[in-house]
Structure formats: structure tokens, C-alpha cells
């Protein structure tokens, strides 16, 4: 059976932004969203990698990556 991947929604990114601003751990954010800690870690790494995380900017970057040619 093939794996089904589900992207983070705008609401989930907003929760990540809020909890990260409150200095919550990646594991606690993942537990709250019922996601893998690696999913949250990769999402934070895709941004600038610092403590600050902007959900709106991350959402725009996500759409830009989807539209970008792969080759």
C-alpha cells in the first residue's frame, strides 16, 4: 500500500508559529498537532532555521516550492 503524504495546513503552521514563539519544544508541538517530530523539525528547518517562524511566509514558500520546476 503506498504511503499517503499530507502537507501542513495554514492552521497547523499558525500553531507551530505560536508554540515556537512560546519556546515550546519540537516534540510538544508535534504531539499537539498529532504529527511526527521530524515533520515539525523539517518545517522549521525550511524556514530560516532560527527561533522565529512566520506561518504566512512559510505558507507562501510552500506554494512557491510546489510550483517550481523540479529539473
ChimeraX commands (.cxc) that place a marker at each C-alpha (Angstrom):
marker #1 position 0.00,0.00,0.00 radius 0.5
marker #1 position 1.51,3.38,-0.97 radius 0.5
marker #1 position 2.25,5.98,1.65 radius 0.5
marker #1 position -0.02,9.00,1.73 radius 0.5
marker #1 position 1.69,12.29,2.50 radius 0.5
marker #1 position -0.28,15.20,3.90 radius 0.5
marker #1 position 1.12,18.72,3.86 radius 0.5
marker #1 position 0.84,21.01,6.86 radius 0.5
marker #1 position -2.19,23.26,6.66 radius 0.5
marker #1 position -2.18,27.00,7.23 radius 0.5
marker #1 position -3.81,26.45,10.63 radius 0.5
marker #1 position -1.15,23.93,11.64 radius 0.5
marker #1 position 1.58,26.35,10.60 radius 0.5
marker #1 position -0.08,29.03,12.76 radius 0.5
marker #1 position 0.01,26.65,15.74 radius 0.5
marker #1 position 3.71,25.95,15.05 radius 0.5
marker #1 position 4.39,29.70,14.93 radius 0.5
marker #1 position 2.55,30.36,18.20 radius 0.5
marker #1 position 4.07,27.46,20.09 radius 0.5
marker #1 position 7.57,28.19,18.77 radius 0.5
marker #1 position 7.22,31.81,19.93 radius 0.5
marker #1 position 6.36,30.40,23.38 radius 0.5
marker #1 position 9.62,28.39,23.19 radius 0.5
marker #1 position 7.85,25.02,23.11 radius 0.5
marker #1 position 9.88,22.01,22.04 radius 0.5
marker #1 position 9.51,20.38,18.65 radius 0.5
marker #1 position 8.19,17.24,20.34 radius 0.5
marker #1 position 5.47,19.12,22.21 radius 0.5
marker #1 position 4.40,20.89,19.00 radius 0.5
marker #1 position 4.30,17.55,17.18 radius 0.5
marker #1 position 2.26,15.96,19.95 radius 0.5
marker #1 position -0.25,18.82,19.87 radius 0.5
marker #1 position -0.68,18.51,16.08 radius 0.5
marker #1 position -0.58,14.68,16.05 radius 0.5
marker #1 position 2.38,14.82,13.67 radius 0.5
marker #1 position 5.84,13.32,13.69 radius 0.5
marker #1 position 8.54,15.42,15.37 radius 0.5
marker #1 position 10.60,15.09,12.19 radius 0.5
marker #1 position 7.78,16.74,10.21 radius 0.5
marker #1 position 7.85,19.75,12.52 radius 0.5
marker #1 position 11.64,19.82,12.55 radius 0.5
marker #1 position 11.81,19.81,8.75 radius 0.5
marker #1 position 9.21,22.58,8.56 radius 0.5
marker #1 position 11.24,24.74,10.94 radius 0.5
marker #1 position 14.46,23.94,9.08 radius 0.5
marker #1 position 12.89,25.01,5.78 radius 0.5
marker #1 position 12.36,28.45,7.24 radius 0.5
marker #1 position 15.41,30.46,8.23 radius 0.5
marker #1 position 16.25,27.96,10.98 radius 0.5
marker #1 position 16.19,30.43,13.87 radius 0.5
marker #1 position 13.74,30.66,16.75 radius 0.5
marker #1 position 11.47,32.96,14.73 radius 0.5
marker #1 position 8.98,31.27,12.41 radius 0.5
marker #1 position 6.41,33.09,10.28 radius 0.5
marker #1 position 3.44,30.92,9.27 radius 0.5
marker #1 position 2.34,33.22,6.44 radius 0.5
marker #1 position 5.81,33.35,4.90 radius 0.5
marker #1 position 6.17,29.58,5.27 radius 0.5
marker #1 position 2.84,29.06,3.51 radius 0.5
marker #1 position 3.92,31.27,0.59 radius 0.5
marker #1 position 7.26,29.48,0.34 radius 0.5
marker #1 position 5.49,26.13,0.34 radius 0.5
marker #1 position 3.35,27.13,-2.64 radius 0.5
marker #1 position 6.37,28.52,-4.47 radius 0.5
marker #1 position 8.21,25.20,-3.97 radius 0.5
marker #1 position 5.21,23.28,-5.31 radius 0.5
marker #1 position 5.09,25.40,-8.47 radius 0.5
marker #1 position 8.85,25.41,-9.08 radius 0.5
marker #1 position 10.11,23.06,-11.79 radius 0.5
marker #1 position 11.98,20.06,-10.43 radius 0.5
marker #1 position 14.57,19.88,-13.20 radius 0.5
marker link #1:1,2 radius 0.2
marker link #1:2,3 radius 0.2
marker link #1:3,4 radius 0.2
marker link #1:4,5 radius 0.2
marker link #1:5,6 radius 0.2
marker link #1:6,7 radius 0.2
marker link #1:7,8 radius 0.2
marker link #1:8,9 radius 0.2
marker link #1:9,10 radius 0.2
marker link #1:10,11 radius 0.2
marker link #1:11,12 radius 0.2
marker link #1:12,13 radius 0.2
marker link #1:13,14 radius 0.2
marker link #1:14,15 radius 0.2
marker link #1:15,16 radius 0.2
marker link #1:16,17 radius 0.2
marker link #1:17,18 radius 0.2
marker link #1:18,19 radius 0.2
marker link #1:19,20 radius 0.2
marker link #1:20,21 radius 0.2
marker link #1:21,22 radius 0.2
marker link #1:22,23 radius 0.2
marker link #1:23,24 radius 0.2
marker link #1:24,25 radius 0.2
marker link #1:25,26 radius 0.2
marker link #1:26,27 radius 0.2
marker link #1:27,28 radius 0.2
marker link #1:28,29 radius 0.2
marker link #1:29,30 radius 0.2
marker link #1:30,31 radius 0.2
marker link #1:31,32 radius 0.2
marker link #1:32,33 radius 0.2
marker link #1:33,34 radius 0.2
marker link #1:34,35 radius 0.2
marker link #1:35,36 radius 0.2
marker link #1:36,37 radius 0.2
marker link #1:37,38 radius 0.2
marker link #1:38,39 radius 0.2
marker link #1:39,40 radius 0.2
marker link #1:40,41 radius 0.2
marker link #1:41,42 radius 0.2
marker link #1:42,43 radius 0.2
marker link #1:43,44 radius 0.2
marker link #1:44,45 radius 0.2
marker link #1:45,46 radius 0.2
marker link #1:46,47 radius 0.2
marker link #1:47,48 radius 0.2
marker link #1:48,49 radius 0.2
marker link #1:49,50 radius 0.2
marker link #1:50,51 radius 0.2
marker link #1:51,52 radius 0.2
marker link #1:52,53 radius 0.2
marker link #1:53,54 radius 0.2
marker link #1:54,55 radius 0.2
marker link #1:55,56 radius 0.2
marker link #1:56,57 radius 0.2
marker link #1:57,58 radius 0.2
marker link #1:58,59 radius 0.2
marker link #1:59,60 radius 0.2
marker link #1:60,61 radius 0.2
marker link #1:61,62 radius 0.2
marker link #1:62,63 radius 0.2
marker link #1:63,64 radius 0.2
marker link #1:64,65 radius 0.2
marker link #1:65,66 radius 0.2
marker link #1:66,67 radius 0.2
marker link #1:67,68 radius 0.2
marker link #1:68,69 radius 0.2
marker link #1:69,70 radius 0.2
marker link #1:70,71 radius 0.2
view
